[in-house]
Amino acid sequence: MFSFFLFAEALIISFVLTRLILRVSIAKNLLDIPNERSSHSIPKPRLGGIAIAAAFYITVSTAFIVGHVVIVGSSAMLGLLGGAGVLLLMGVVDDVRGIGAIPKLLFQIAAASVAVTAGAVLKEITIPLIGTLNLGAFGIPFTILWIVAIINFYNFIDGIDGLAAGVAVIGALFLAFLAGKAEMTGLFVAYIILAGSALGFLKFNFPPARIFMGDTGSAFIGFLFAVLSVLSEGRGASAFLTVIVLGAVFGDAAVTLIRRMIRAESILTPHKTHYYQRLTTLGLSHKQVTIIEYLITALLGVGAVFAYEREMIFVVFFAAVWIFFFFWVLAKVRSLERGKRLAFEGHPVLIAAGDIAFVALSYFLSYYLRLNFRFPHEETRSMLISLPIVLIIRSAVFHMYGLYKGVWRYTTFDDLMRIVKAVTLGSAVMIVTFVLLFRLKSFPRSVFIIDWFILTVFMTGSRAATRWFHELPKGEDIVGKRVLIVGTGNMAELILQDLSQYGGMIPIGFVDDRVDMFGRMIHGLKVHGPISRLEDIATMESADAIVVLQSLVGRITEESRSRLQSRGVEFKEIDDLSLSVGTNDTSFEPIDLFKDRNVLMIGNGRLTRNAHLLSGMSALTIVSDDTAVLVNALDNRIKVKNLKRYIGDTADRRFIYDKFERSRAEVVVVDFDIRFIAIADNPYEAFLQKVVRPVANLLYASAEGEVREFYLICSSVKEAPEGEMLCRLIYSAVADGLPGSSEVKALMIDSDHPRSLTALLMRLSNLRDSGIYRVEFESTVDGTGGMQFVPVEGVLPAGNDVGRMLRIDRISSLDGASFAVLVEHVKSSNMVKQNG
């Protein structure tokens, strides 16, 4: 119980000190300035390691004062704290002024020597399955090498947000558990204090990080892990268990160093080739990579527990789980770096194999738990005999429920319910089968209940976690603007979805006048109160920006708005997006715009949402990343012979290739409402992700198809920054990328036009010439008579570097900043003809 209070003390001290250091560092401009190796783009404080070290020292002192055993003896404790103090001094100097590689190494050797002098020496080391190796006279030099290596290896992983601190928390907790099992009370307390110290700091370091631990923290933590592992050897637990728990750290460092030595590169020269850095370069966010590393560390921690308890179970676990996972990650990284995907990725057979592994593991665990972590001979024999039958029943039922037709990253609530039904039916069939075959002899009845629960958690949890992982923000992980959303309707939910996807802006809650919504939670965010209290709520929640629907703008007083703007709060007004057609539309019959042709429609615009206004098509395939679009597509008013609907990442080339092949498209309609980029912190990155890359994917796919007509519809052009310029640029890229026999027609629609899609479609059905057109309306017109398609020019490729960049493959490979520069070059190069 006292250990819990030590953990809490360390956590609280670290949390308070980190907050204090964060404020002081910003005030004194003690910031880490980004360079070419940095994974961040804005300066941030980097002295957070001081808080971790201070919390550790203070909490150890508390334990010592009250007479609690810490470490394994007074001399060892002094060696640990003294050597850590040497590295703490080095880290602070390095983080503030900078130290070369050689002086750092000398400091590390000095710190290791302090620990060795105090008695922390590896005289032998026990390796699972191999045995104990006696080091003899090599004990002291090997120990110094061991400590220095772990310090540097741990320092290597402090390259992205939350990685080093999170691994410290997970690793320390697993090692504390092992120390407790070995009855090493002193080491147990030391690991618990380390976990609390790192966890208090992690609150500010988890992506998007507000502060870094710097070498002060990473060297300090690495030294503690190294010396504590030395002290554990020969006292009930092997030092090698630390190597297993931190295997992701050591494995990455070893592979990187070996690769650099093979290439004759200096191992002392800074670089950016660690696997976690390569994953961020390939497009994963800091949060995604960090979570992957956490999962790996947790798996290794379980492996270390098995290695301590039962070596043979460790062998099976390590071989079956960890090696497969590790090499899959390696293969994944290499394939992405080559611009390809793994040949077996997403294959239904492999997905089924994964589920079968879940079934076997769940069945095994249910027996293990039911029999109190023992395996009596009779029950073990019954389990092994029945396992093939369980696998056959489960796989057959899963196939019957269509569990292998879906894509994990697009899992919905209906998919989860289908899994629950499949697991329940499978359990019922198993019980009936075992009664008939075995009379349930040597089969504990409660095993079936435990198995049902564990397998349901495995199956639903894996799919839900996959979707959550892929929906993490893809944008740059920085400390974004805190945003309040005014309104709680459908459009407010779409705004929240866009804010969450692109990063840079952090939603902090809603404001709405509906009394029944006060205090409610929507997607984990609170509805704080009425719009009349907007000023107070924004001040209390430290809002940096407010996104408000235009229909609600009038409810915000000018006085409140002026006062908030004077404090630096930014207002973004978004026009409400009607999800239904206008009243006039229902009086028209569906229009045969694409009669007897296969149509592929992609996007989130109003035409895609109202596909029932089209008829006469041979087949219609609707693809979108917006659930609301597909909900509308379920409308039985859609009159088409063959209707298919898919939800997925439209920027994913493989996904679009697959859907294009299935559609056999002769007509492609790209329909986007681009008002979403007005609320994105990086509008150009948002436009690339939502429009450019999907269009590029379609063009690549079209090269192998027979597309006769390509329609590009950009709505809400006035709402988006440089909206018309962006649409004209993409039209030119599309026209350049398609074969000359294909017709390309593009429409630019302002946000203030009458909401009559049928009028637009009737006018479009009479449009014969390829080109880009601005749709214009007279303010009083509600029908077709006041609608005009005014031809405008696209961006004309010129014989210079800018013109050569206007190929769709070039544009889609840019990041947001580079795309913004290209747009400015286009504007300044007189490449746009202004007419119409």
N, C-alpha and C positions, 0 to 999 in steps of 0.2 A: 504493500500500500504506500509505503514511504517513497518507493521508486516512482510511483505515479505523481506524487507532489514534486519530486525533482524534475521529472519530465515537464510538468506544467510550469515550474519556475523558469526552466531554461527557455521554454517556448515564449513565455510572457516577456522575459528580459530581452530576448532576441528580437521579438516583435517591436517592442518600445524603442530599443536602440536603433533598429533599422529605420524606423520612421524618423527618428531624430537625425540620424546620419543623412538620410535622404534630403531633409530640409536644409541642413547645414551645407551639404555638398552643392546644392543648387544655389544657395545664397553666396557661397564662396567660389563658385564656378569651378569646383573640383570634379570635372566631367571627363568621361572617356570619349575622345574625339574619334569618329569613325575613319577607318582607312580602307585600303583595297581588300584586306583580309577580314574586315568586320562583317558581322551578320546583322548589324543594326545600321540605321541611316541617320539617326539624330543623336547628339551627345547625351549621355546618361551618366549618373554617378556610378563609381565602381569601387567604393570603399565598404561595401556591405559586409565583407568578410570580418571586419572589426566587430560587428554586432554578434556574429556567430562565435568568434573566439572569446569575446567578453562574457557572453552568456554561459559558455562552457566553463570558463575559469571561475566565475561567480558561483555557479551552481555546484561545482566540485568543492569549492571552499565551504559552502553551506553544508554539504554532506560531511565534510571533514570536521567541521565545528561541532556538529551534533553527534559525532562519534560513529558515523556510518562508514563501512569499509568501502574504499574506492581503489580501483586498480588491484594490485596484488601485494603491495608492500610500500613502505614509505620511500625507499630508494627508487623503486620503479616508477612511482608516481612523480617524484621529483625529476626523473629522467624524461618522462613523458611531457610534463608541463614545461620543463626547461628547454627541451629541444623544440617543442611547439612554439615557445616564446621567441627562439632564434628565427624561425620561419615567419612568425608574425611580424617581427621587425623588418625582415627582408621584404615581405609582401607589401607592407605599407610604403616603404621607400620605392619599391618597383611601381606600385600603382600611382604614386604621386610624381616621381621623377624619372623612373625607368632604370632598369639594370640590365646589363648584358648577359648573355647566356652563360659564359664562364663564371662570372661572379655569383650568379644564381646557383650554379652547380656546387661551388665551394660552400655557400651557405647551407645547402642541403646536406652535404657531407658533414659539415660541422654539427648540424642538428642531429643527424643520425649517430654521430660519434658521442654526443651527449647522452642519448638513449642507451647506446651500447655500454658506455662507461658506468651507467646506473644499473647495469645488469640485464638489459633487454638483448639477449643474444640467442640466436638459433643454433643450438647444439645438434639438433636433429629435426627432421621434418617428416611428417606422416602424410603420404599421398594415398587416397582411396584406391583400392584394388592392387596397389603396388607394394605398399608397406612403408616401413620407417627407414629413412636414409640417415646415416650417421655422418655429420659434417666434419667432426673432429677439429683439426687445426684451421679448417676453412670457415669455421663458424662465424668469426668476427667479420672478415671481409665479405662473406656471403650476406650477413645481416645488414651491413652498411649498403651493399648493392641492392638488397631487397627493399630497404626503406626508401632509398633514393629513387629506385625504379617506380615504386607505387606512388610516390609524391608526383613524379613527372607524368605518369600515366593518368593520374586523376586530374592533373592540371590540363591535360589534353582535352577532356570532355567539357571544360568550362568555356564552350564556344557559342552556345545558343541559350536562349532564355529557359530557366528552370531546370536544366538538365543536371548540373552538378549537385544542386541543392536537393532535388527530388530523389536522385539516386542515393545521396547520403542518407536521407530519411528512410527509404525502403531498405537499403543495405544494412544500416545500423539496427533497424528493428529486427530483421532476420538474424543478425549476428547476436543481438541481445537475447533472442529466443534460444539460440544454440548455447550461449553462455549460461543461461538459466538451466537448460537441460543438463549441462555439465557441472552444475552447482558451482560455477565461478562467479560468486556474488559481486566481486569488485569489478570485473569486466562487464557484467550485466549492467551495473549502474553506469559505468562509463559510456556504454553504447546508448543507453536510454537518454542520458544527458546530451550526447551528440545528436541523437534523432530530434529531440526537442529544440535544440539550438538551430538546427538546419530548417526545421519546420516553421519556426517563427519568421525566419528570413524568407522562406519560400513564398509567403503571402505576397511579398513585393517583387519577387523574382519570376513567378510563374508567368508564362506568356499572356499578354504582352508585358514584359519586364519594365519596372520603373527604376531598378537599381541592379548593379552587378556585384558579385562577391569579389571579383578581381583575384589576383594571385594571393592576396592576403587570406582569402577564404579557401580557395582550392588547394593551396599548398598545406594549409593548416589541417583541413579535413583529410587529405591524402596521408599526411604524417600520422594522424591519429589512427586511421585504419591500419597503417603499416605497423606501428609499434604495438598496438593492441593485438594484432595477429601474432606477432612475435611472442608476446606475453602469454598467449593462449596455448602455444605449443607445449606439450608435455604436462598440461594441467587439466586434461580432460577433453580438449578439442584441438584439432589440427589447425595450424596457420593456413593450410591449403584451403580450408573452408572459405576464407576471405577471398581467395583467388576465384573460387566458384561463384560466390555471391556477386563479386564485381567483375565477372567474366566478360560482360559487354565492354567494360572499360579496358581491360587488359587485351581482349581480343582485337578491338579496334586499333589500339596503340601498336600491338605486335604486327598486325597486317600492314598498317601504314608505314611503320619503320622498316620492315622487310622490303616492302615495295620501293621505298625511297633508296635503300641501300643497293637494291638490284639495279636501279636506274642511276646509280652513282651520284645521288643528290645528298647534300649535307643534311644530316639529321638535326642539326642545330639551327638551320634556317627556318623561319616561320613559313607556314604553308596553309593551304585550305583544302586538304584532300582526305580528311577523316570522313567516314561514311555518313555521319550525321550531317556534316557540312555538304556533302554531295547530294544528300536527299533534299536539303533546303534549296540547293541550286536547281534541282529538277522540278521544283514547284511546290513541294510540301511546306506547310507553314511550320514555324517554330513549335506551335502547340501540338501539331500532328507528330512531328519527329520526337518531341519530348515524351509524348504518351507512348509511342512505340518503344522507346528506351526504358520507360517505367515498366512496361509489360515484360520486356526481356529480363530486366533485373528481378522482377517478381518471380518469373519462371525459374531463374537461376537460384533464387532464394529457396524455392521449394526443392530444387535439386540438391542444394546444400543440406537441407533438413533430411532428405532421403539418404544422402551420403553419410550423414552422421548416424542415422537410425539403422538403415538397412542398405548395405552397399550394393546388393544385387538389384534392389528396386531403383536405386540411383542410376545404375547402368541402363536399365530399361527406359526409365524416364528421360535420361539425358540423350540416349540414342534416338528414341522415338519422337521426342518433342523438340528438344533444343537444337539438335543438329539439323533437323528438317527446317525448322524456322530460320535458323541462321543462314543456311545456304539458300533458302528461298529469298531472303532479304538481299543477299549478295547478287543472286541472279537477277532479281528485280531491278536493283540499282544499275547493273551493267546493261540490261536491256533498255532501260529508260534513257541511259546516256547515249545509246546508239539510235535513239528515236524510234524504238520498236517496243513491242510488248511481248511478254512471255507467251510461247506458243500454246501453253496449257492453261493460261490465266482465264478464269471464269468458265472453264469447261464444265458442263454438267456432271461429267463422270467424276471429276476431282471434287466438286462440291458434294456429291453423294458420298465420296470416300471420306471427306471431312465429317459429314454427319454420322457415318458408320463408326468413325473413331469416337465421336461423342457418345454414341450408343454404348460402345464397349466400355469406355471410361466410366460412364454413369452406372452401368451394371456392376462394374468392379467396385466403385466407391460405395454403392448402396450396400453391398455385402460387407465391405471393410468397416463401414460405420455401424451397421446392424450387429456385427459380431465383435464390437468393442476393440477394433484394430487388431484382431487376431484372425487366423484362417485355419479353423479346425479341419481335419482331413475330410470328413464326410461332406460338410457344406462346400468346401473348396471343390471337391469332385463334382458335386451337383452343379456348381456355378460353371465350371469348365465344360461339362457335358451340354448344358442348356444354352451356352453363349451363342453357338452357331444358329440355333433356332431363334433366339432373340434378334440376331442380326437380320435374318431372313424376314421375320414378321415386321420389324421396324422399317426396313428398307422398302418393303412392298407397300405398307400403309403410307409411308412418306411419298412414294411415287404416285399412289392413288390420289393423294391430296395435292399433287402438283407442286411440291416444295422445291423442285429443281428447275422450274420454269422461270422463276423470278430472279431478280438481281438484288443481292444483299444490300447494296448501298441505296436502293430505292424502296426498302421495306416499309410497308404501311401497317396500320393497326389491323386491317383485314388479314394481312399475311401472318401476323402474330397469332391472331385467333385461329387461323387455319393450322398453325403449328400446334397450338394447345389441343385442338380437336384430334389431330393426327397422333399426338403422343398419348392422349387419353384412350382413343380407339385401340392403339397398339398395345397398351397395358391391359386392356380388357381381353384382347385376343390372346395375349401371353398367358393370362390367368387361366382361361378356358383350356388352352393347349396343354399347359402343365398339369392341370387337373386330370385331363384325359390320358396323358402320357405317363406322368410320374405320381399321380395322386398327391402331389405337393409334398412328397416325402423328402425330408432334408432341405426343404425350401421355406425359410422363414417368411411368413405372410407379409410382415411389414416391409420386406425388401421391395415389393412391388410399389408401395406408396412412396418410399424413399427414392426409388429409381424414377418414378413419374415426376417427382418434384425436381430432382437434379437434372434430368434430361430436358425438362421444360425450361429450366433456367439456362442451360447450355445453349439450346436451340434458339430461344427468343433473344437471349442476351447477346449471342454472337452477331445476330443480324441487326439488332437495335444498335449495338456498339459500332458496327460497320457503318451504318447510316449516320450516326452521330459523328463519327470520325471524319467522314467525307464532307459533312456539312459544317465543319469548323471553318473559320474565316480563312480564305486563301490569300487575302491581301497582306501587305507588309505588317508585321507584328510590331506596332509602335504604340505608345500611349496615346490613344485616340481621344477625340472630342466626346464628352458626355452629352447624350442627346435625349431630350424629352419628346415624345410623340403626342400630339394633340388629336384625340379621336381614338375610337376603339373598333371601328367597323372593318369591312373587308379591305379597304384601301390601306388603313393603318396597319393591318397584318401584313400586307404586301410590302409596305415600307420597312417594317421590322425585318422581314425576310431579306430584303436587299441590304439593309444596314449590317445585318449579321454576316452576310456572305462576303462582302467586300472588305471588311475591316476598316481601321482608321477612324471609325465612329462607333462609340459604345452606347447602345440603348440602355437607359436607366429607368424607364417607366413610361406610363401613359397618364394623360390628363383628359377627363371626359365629364360631361354634364349629367350623364345618366346616373341617378342616385343608386340604382341597383348594382352598379359596377364599382362603387367606391370600396377600396380595400381589397378587391378581387385580384387574382393573379392571372396574367395572360402570358403564356410561354415563359413563365418564371419571372415576369416583370410585374410590378405592382401598379394598379390604377390609383394614383395618389390623391385625386380629388377633382373638384370642378374647375372649369376654365377660369372662373372668377378669381381663383386662388393661384393662377399660373405664376405670378411674380414671386409669391412666397415659396411655392413649391420649387421653382427653378433656383431660387437662392439657397434653400435648404438642401437641395440635392446637388448643388455646385454644377449646374448645367452649363455647358459651353455652347449648345445650339438647341434650337427648337424647330421641329418639323411639324407643320400645321397644314391641314387640308384647307383648300380655298373656301369651301363651304362653311368653315368654322372661323375664318379670319375675322369676321365682323364681331365675334364674341370676345375678342381680345381688345381691351381699351387701348387707345393711343398712348395714354399716360404710362400704362404698364409696359407697353412695347418699347417706348422711348427710354424708360429707365433701365430696362433690361439691356437694350442695345448700347446704352452709355456705359454699361459694365462689361461690354465685350461679348454679350450673348448674341449669337447669329441666328437669324430667322430664315427658314427655307419654306416657301409656300409651294404646295403640290396640288395640282388640279385633281379633283375626284375622278376616279376611273370607273365609269359605269360598266357593270358586268353583264348588262342585258341590253338588248336592242331597244331603240326608241319605239314609241307607240305607233308611229307611222309604219314601221317595218312589218308589223304583223298583218297588214292589209295586202302585202305583196306575196305572190307565189314565189317559191324558190327559183333561182335563176340558173339556167343551163350554161354557165360560163365555161365549164370545162367538160363538155358533153363527151361521153364515151372515151374518156382518157383516165389514166392512172395518175392521181395527184398526191404529192407529198407536201404537207403543210407543216411548217415549223415556226415556233415563236410563242409570244405571249400577248399579241395584239388583239384588237376587237374582232377582226375577221376570223382569227383562229378560234376565239371564244364563241363565235356565232356561226359555226360551219353549217348549221341547218339552213342557212340562207342560200346554200349552193345545192344543186341537184344534177342528176344526169351523169354523174361520174361513174366510170367502171369500178374504181376503187379509190378510197380516201384513207390516207395514213396521216395521223396527227401526232406530232412529236413536240414535247415541251418539257421545260424544267419547272413548270408551274402547275401545281395540283389543281388549281381552280379551272385551268383550261381543260383538263381532262374530265373534270366533273361536268362541265358544260357539254363536253363531247359525248357524255353518256345519254344525252337527251335523245329520246326515241323519235324526235322530229327530223333527225338527219336522214334524208332519203338517199341512200347509196347502197349499192349491191354488196360491197365488201368494205367494212369500216374497221380500222385498226387504230389503237391508241397506245402510245408509249410515253412514259415519263422517264427522264434521265438527264444527264449532263450533256447539253447540246454542244459544249466545247470539247467533248471527248470524241476524238476522231474515230475510234473503233466503234463506239456506240452509233454514230451517225452512218458510218459505212454499213453496218449491219442493217439498220432500218431502211437505208436507201435501197439495198439489195432486196429486202423483203417487199418494198413498195413497188418495185419495177416502174419507177416514176417516169412519166413523160412530161409532167408539169410540176415545177417546184415553186412553192409560194413561201417566201420568207417574210414573216409578218411580226414586226416588233414595235412596241410602244416604248420609245426611248426616254420617257420622262424619268425613268429610274436613275439615269446617270446624274440627274440634278441633285440627288440626295447622297450620292456616293462621294466619299472624301477624295477619291482619285477618279474623276469622271472618265478619263481616257482609258484607264485600266478596266473600268466597268464596261465601257463600250467594246473594248477588245474581247472581254470574256463573254458578254451577252450577245454580241452581234458579229464581230469580225471573225472570230474563230469558228462559230457555227457555220457562217457563210463559206469560209475557207474549206471546212470539212465537206460541205455539200459540193463545192466545185471539184475537189479531189475525187469525190465519189462519182460526180457527173461525167468525169473524163472517161469512165468505163461504161457509161449508160447511154440512153438515147433521149436526153432531155430536149424537148422542142421549145418549151417556153419557161422562162425564169422570171418570177415576179418578186420584186423587193419593195415592201411597204414599210415606210418609216412614219409612225404617228407621233404626235406631240413634239414636233420638231422645235417649236418655239420654247418648249419647256426645258430643253437640254442645252447646255453650253455648246456653242458652235454646232448645233444640231444639224442645220442645213449643210454646212461644210462637210461634216462627217458622212452624211447620207450621200452626198454627191461624190465624195471620194470613194466610198464603197461601191457605188454604182459603176464607176469607171473601172475599178479593180475587177468587178464581176464581168463587165462587158469585155474586158481584155482577157479574162481567164476562160470564158466559154468558147466553144467552137463557133465559127462564123455562121453556121446554119441555125444556131439557136437564137430565139428572140429574147431580148432582155428589156423588161418594162419596170420602171421604178416610180413610185408615188411618194411624195412628201406631203404629209397632212399636218396642218397646225392643230393646236389643242383646242381652239375655240370654234370648231366647225359644228354644224348641227349633227346630232347623233343619228344619222340615217345611213346605215350601211347599204341598204337596198339601192338607194339612189347612187351611191358610189359604184356598186357592182354593175348596175345597168349602164352607167357611163363607161365603166371599164370594159364591158362586153363589146362596145363599139370602137374601142381603141385598137387601131391596126398597126401603128408604127412603133418600133422599138425606141426607147429613149427614157429620159427621166423627166417627170412632170411634177409641178407644184399644184396641189389641189386647192382651188380658191372658191370661196362662197361669198354671196352677198348676205349681209347681216339679217335681212328680213325674209330670206328665202328658206322654205322648209321642204322643198322638193328638188327635182332634178334640174329645173329650169335655171337656178342660180348657181349651178356648179360648173366650174371650168377646170380643164386640165391644161395648165400653162407650161409649155416645154421650156426647160432650162438646160444649161450645159453641165456636163460632169466635169471632173478635174481632168484636164488634158495632159497626158504624159508628154514630157519634154525631153529633149536630148541632153539631159544632165543627170547628176547623181540623184537628185530628188525624184525625177521621173522614173528612173530605174527602180526606185524603192516602192513605186506604186503597184507592184505585183502583189497579189493577195497572199502568196506564200511568204513574202518578205514582211508584209504588214502584220500578219498573224503571229509571227515569231518575235515581235517587239514586246517590250514591257510598256507600262503606262507612260513612264517618263520619256522614253524614246519615241513613242507614238505622238505625244504632245509636241515634241521637237519637230517631228515630221510634218504635222499639221501646220505649225508656224512657218516652216520652210515653204510649204505649198502656198500659203497665203502671201508670203513675201516674194515668191518667185514669179508672180503674175501668171500662175498656171490655171487660174480660174477665170473663165469668161463670165462676166456679169451681164445677163440679159433677162428678158422676161420680166 
